[in-house]
Amino acid sequence: MPAEQPSVSVTLPHLHLLAKAPLAGQAKTRLAPLLGLEGAANAHAELVRHCVANACKALPAESVTLWTALDHHHSLFIELRNQFGLTLNAQPDGDLGARVRFALNSTPGPAMLMGSDCPSISADIIAICAQQLATHDVVILPAEDGGYGFVGTRQDYPSLFEGIPWGTQQVLTTTQQRIETLGLHAAYPATIWDVDRPEDWQRWKGLTISM
């Protein structure tokens, strides 16, 4: 009698997303010159919804966790949990590297993490990253601004996220140097962009209008 095959969900990497609550004056403030503080917060909420929808299109909801910040019980987070059935967790304290590493290691097996302001990361790209992670130690989607908007790891690499100059144009190159030092095999399936500045928002809205 042939051995029973494991279900597909067992081999799928878990996907983690980081998101702030859309509070005026605390979310996407660099969009305020164009949209105002309330408008910037609403824009942030729109981006979070879009990114979560893509995540849950690429993977089953039980393989997706949304890590919340600022207001863990915000109505947006409750809405997304009810709509998609994903898991909500509160982001821990610490710098971005510590929070990324904590999330990636909170679930067993390979894991991936993305920000909630990268609408250019489609469901198809997420699926490609999941496939690439089966044969690579690390999968990264470089961002046009010198950072990255997505990272996947097969296991814990403690120093991969330590001492990274977050928020600068050296994030990707520093991480690539770290990957080389650790002797890891990395894949970079696509270059993406995030929404940070007014021109980024206009770029995104231009795309949504043309869809």
Backbone torsions as a table, in degrees:
resi	resn	phi	psi	omega
1	MET	NA	127.6	-177.2
2	PRO	-64.2	148.4	178.7
3	ALA	-65.1	144.4	179.6
4	GLU	-69.7	130.6	-179.3
5	GLN	-78.4	139.6	177.0
6	PRO	-67.0	149.9	178.4
7	SER	-67.6	153.8	-177.2
8	VAL	-60.2	-35.9	-175.3
9	SER	-62.5	-23.5	-179.4
10	VAL	-67.2	-35.0	-174.9
11	THR	-92.1	-9.9	-179.5
12	LEU	-70.3	136.9	171.8
13	PRO	-70.0	152.2	175.9
14	HIS	-84.9	141.1	179.6
15	LEU	-110.7	127.2	179.0
16	HIS	-112.1	138.3	175.1
17	LEU	-121.3	141.7	175.6
18	LEU	-105.6	132.9	-179.6
19	ALA	-150.3	136.3	169.9
20	LYS	-83.8	154.6	169.4
21	ALA	-67.3	144.4	-177.7
22	PRO	-78.8	72.2	-179.6
23	LEU	-97.3	129.9	180.0
24	ALA	-57.9	129.9	-179.5
25	GLY	87.8	-4.9	-178.8
26	GLN	-129.7	-4.7	-179.2
27	ALA	-131.3	127.5	177.3
28	LYS	51.9	46.3	-176.2
29	THR	-65.9	-22.3	179.3
30	ARG	-72.2	-9.6	173.9
31	LEU	-88.1	-8.0	-174.7
32	ALA	-59.2	-37.8	178.6
33	PRO	-58.1	-28.1	179.6
34	LEU	-92.9	-40.6	-169.5
35	LEU	-113.0	-12.0	-171.4
36	GLY	81.5	164.7	-176.1
37	LEU	-65.2	-42.8	179.0
38	GLU	-67.6	-41.0	178.8
39	GLY	-65.3	-36.5	177.8
40	ALA	-65.0	-40.0	177.7
41	ALA	-64.7	-40.6	177.8
42	ASN	-65.7	-37.0	177.4
43	ALA	-63.5	-41.4	178.0
44	HIS	-60.6	-43.8	178.9
45	ALA	-60.9	-40.3	178.4
46	GLU	-62.3	-42.1	179.6
47	LEU	-65.3	-42.1	179.3
48	VAL	-61.3	-45.8	179.2
49	ARG	-58.5	-44.4	-178.2
50	HIS	-63.4	-46.0	-177.6
51	CYS	-67.8	-38.9	177.7
52	VAL	-65.4	-41.1	178.8
53	ALA	-60.7	-42.7	177.7
54	ASN	-64.0	-40.7	179.7
55	ALA	-61.6	-44.5	-176.8
56	CYS	-79.6	-11.4	171.3
57	LYS	-81.3	-34.8	-178.1
58	ALA	-79.6	-32.6	-174.5
59	LEU	-136.1	154.5	174.8
60	PRO	-63.7	149.5	-174.7
61	ALA	-57.4	-31.4	180.0
62	GLU	-69.5	-10.2	177.3
63	SER	-102.5	14.5	-177.8
64	VAL	-127.2	130.7	175.0
65	THR	-124.8	133.2	175.7
66	LEU	-104.3	118.4	-179.4
67	TRP	-95.9	119.6	-170.4
68	THR	-98.7	156.2	176.9
69	ALA	-143.4	160.2	178.6
70	LEU	76.4	-64.4	178.6
71	ASP	-136.1	98.6	-173.0
72	HIS	-67.4	-17.9	-178.1
73	HIS	-109.0	20.9	-179.1
74	HIS	-59.4	146.9	-176.9
75	SER	-58.9	-30.7	178.2
76	LEU	-61.2	-44.5	-178.6
77	PHE	-66.7	-40.2	178.4
78	ILE	-64.8	-41.0	177.7
79	GLU	-58.4	-46.5	-177.9
80	LEU	-68.5	-38.3	177.1
81	ARG	-63.4	-42.9	-179.1
82	ASN	-69.8	-35.9	-177.4
83	GLN	-73.1	-43.6	-171.7
84	PHE	-107.6	-20.6	-178.4
85	GLY	79.9	19.5	178.6
86	LEU	-79.2	172.0	179.8
87	THR	-94.0	139.7	174.1
88	LEU	-106.8	132.8	173.6
89	ASN	-135.3	147.5	177.4
90	ALA	-82.0	132.6	176.4
91	GLN	-63.7	139.6	177.9
92	PRO	-79.0	173.3	174.2
93	ASP	-72.2	166.7	177.7
94	GLY	118.3	168.9	179.4
95	ASP	-73.0	176.0	-175.5
96	LEU	-58.2	-41.9	180.0
97	GLY	-59.6	-43.0	179.8
98	ALA	-66.0	-38.8	-179.4
99	ARG	-70.7	-38.8	177.3
100	VAL	-63.2	-48.0	-178.8
101	ARG	-63.4	-40.9	-180.0
102	PHE	-60.4	-46.5	-178.7
103	ALA	-63.5	-46.2	-178.1
104	LEU	-60.1	-32.4	-176.5
105	ASN	-97.8	7.8	-179.7
106	SER	-83.1	-12.6	178.2
107	THR	-125.2	149.6	-178.2
108	PRO	-74.0	150.7	175.5
109	GLY	81.4	-171.2	179.3
110	PRO	-59.0	146.6	-178.7
111	ALA	-144.9	155.7	179.3
112	MET	-131.2	155.2	180.0
113	LEU	-143.5	139.1	177.0
114	MET	-139.3	157.3	174.7
115	GLY	-78.3	171.7	-178.5
116	SER	-105.0	14.5	-179.9
117	ASP	-124.8	27.7	-180.0
118	CYS	-118.3	77.1	-177.5
119	PRO	-66.5	-13.9	178.9
120	SER	-76.2	-9.2	176.2
121	ILE	-86.3	96.4	-177.7
122	SER	-79.9	169.8	175.9
123	ALA	-61.0	-37.8	179.0
124	ASP	-63.5	-41.2	179.4
125	ILE	-66.5	-39.9	177.3
126	ILE	-60.1	-43.7	179.8
127	ALA	-62.7	-39.8	177.9
128	ILE	-63.9	-42.5	178.6
129	CYS	-61.7	-40.5	178.3
130	ALA	-61.9	-40.0	178.0
131	GLN	-66.8	-42.7	-178.9
132	GLN	-64.6	-31.6	-178.0
133	LEU	-68.8	-17.0	177.8
134	ALA	-70.9	-21.2	-176.2
135	THR	-125.1	3.9	-179.9
136	HIS	-130.4	151.8	176.8
137	ASP	-71.3	-37.8	-175.9
138	VAL	-137.4	140.8	172.9
139	VAL	-125.9	129.1	-178.2
140	ILE	-132.8	140.1	170.7
141	LEU	-105.3	100.8	179.2
142	PRO	-61.5	145.8	176.5
143	ALA	-102.1	153.2	-178.4
144	GLU	-61.5	-23.7	-175.8
145	ASP	-89.6	8.0	177.3
146	GLY	97.8	-2.0	175.9
147	GLY	-104.4	-149.9	170.9
148	TYR	-150.4	151.0	-175.3
149	GLY	-108.9	0.9	-174.9
150	PHE	-158.6	136.8	175.9
151	VAL	-143.9	139.3	174.9
152	GLY	-128.5	143.4	179.5
153	THR	-135.4	146.9	179.0
154	ARG	-83.2	-26.2	178.2
155	GLN	-155.9	-176.7	-176.8
156	ASP	-78.8	125.1	173.3
157	TYR	-120.6	88.8	-169.2
158	PRO	-52.1	-41.4	-174.6
159	SER	-83.4	-3.9	-177.3
160	LEU	-63.7	-29.4	-175.5
161	PHE	-113.9	10.0	-178.9
162	GLU	-95.0	138.0	175.8
163	GLY	68.0	24.0	178.1
164	ILE	-86.5	133.4	-179.9
165	PRO	-77.8	72.9	-175.9
166	TRP	-55.9	142.6	178.0
167	GLY	83.9	6.4	179.4
168	THR	-117.4	172.5	179.0
169	GLN	-78.9	0.2	-179.4
170	GLN	-98.4	3.2	-175.9
171	VAL	-58.9	-50.8	-175.8
172	LEU	-66.9	-47.8	-177.3
173	THR	-64.6	-38.4	177.1
174	THR	-64.0	-41.8	178.9
175	THR	-65.4	-39.9	178.7
176	GLN	-64.5	-38.7	175.8
177	GLN	-63.3	-39.6	178.5
178	ARG	-65.0	-41.9	178.4
179	ILE	-60.1	-43.0	179.3
180	GLU	-65.2	-43.2	179.5
181	THR	-60.8	-38.1	-179.2
182	LEU	-79.6	-8.4	179.7
183	GLY	70.6	32.6	-177.6
184	LEU	-92.8	153.7	178.6
185	HIS	-98.6	115.8	-173.5
186	ALA	-117.5	150.9	174.8
187	ALA	-121.3	145.4	179.9
188	TYR	-130.8	78.0	-169.1
189	PRO	-64.6	-28.1	-176.6
190	ALA	-161.7	158.2	173.2
191	THR	-102.2	134.1	-175.8
192	ILE	-123.1	177.5	175.5
193	TRP	-140.0	152.4	179.4
194	ASP	-114.5	174.9	179.9
195	VAL	-107.5	108.5	-179.0
196	ASP	-126.4	-41.6	-173.1
197	ARG	-110.9	163.4	178.4
198	PRO	-51.9	-39.8	-179.6
199	GLU	-67.3	-29.2	175.8
200	ASP	-67.4	-42.4	178.8
201	TRP	-62.9	-42.3	179.1
202	GLN	-65.2	-36.3	176.1
203	ARG	-62.1	-46.2	-179.7
204	TRP	-64.3	-45.5	-178.9
205	LYS	-66.4	-33.0	176.0
206	GLY	-62.2	-38.0	178.8
207	LEU	-70.6	-41.5	-177.9
208	THR	-67.1	-33.1	178.8
209	ILE	-67.1	-36.5	-176.4
210	SER	-81.3	-11.2	-178.4
211	MET	-70.5	NA	NA
